[in-house]
Amino acid sequence: MKASDVKRGTVIEHDGTVYQVRDIERSAPTARGGNVTFRFTLYSIPGGRKYDLSLRADDDLKEVELSRRQATYSYMDGEAFVFMDAEDYTQYLLPPEMVGDNAGYIVEGLEGYYVQVIDDAPVGLQVPTNVVLTVTDTAPELKGASATKRTKPATLETGVEVQVPEYITTGEKVTVNTLTGEFAGRA
């Protein structure tokens, strides 16, 4: 496909690596005869490493067929996370390096996980934007604390640590935004 036809979210292969296009910047030179260039912000699949690529409008890119399979987390197999396909019950074994920082957002019984698959092989994991996790450890609320919005660290059931408002107590369920890694409210 031509660089000018690429849309956000498209999965492409470049120099033997598979990337997903996150952002596209188009620049048209003012001088006559100048070529329109496209600057792509790409993230590798798997791994999520950022890569910037500039191409002319008619440069060719190889599109890769990436499918997203809705899956649920089943169990740990050693260090690997096992997910089961929601439709055909295929099991996907995702090693920790493929899951990366998303490991802190994987809990049983939660919907909205997608395993990214190329040629029947899992290459990545997409987690829901918000996940509900239980606070396993946080300092008690300070008595007589004013109504200011002070925060304190809280450790969640998966080992993730987030800043939460002072009134949150151990055992409460909280919503965490997986994009920012921040507290998003009581669950």
Secondary structure, DSSP 4 states (H G I P E B T S, - for coil): -BGGG--TT-EEEETTEEEEEEEEEEE--SSTTPPPEEEEEEEETTT--EEEEEEETT-B-EE---EEEEEEEEEEETTEEEEEETTT--EEEE-HHHHGGGGGG--TT---EEEEEETTEEEEEE--SEEEEEEEEEPPPPTT--SS--EEEEEETTS-EEEEETT--TT-EEEEETTTTEEEEE-
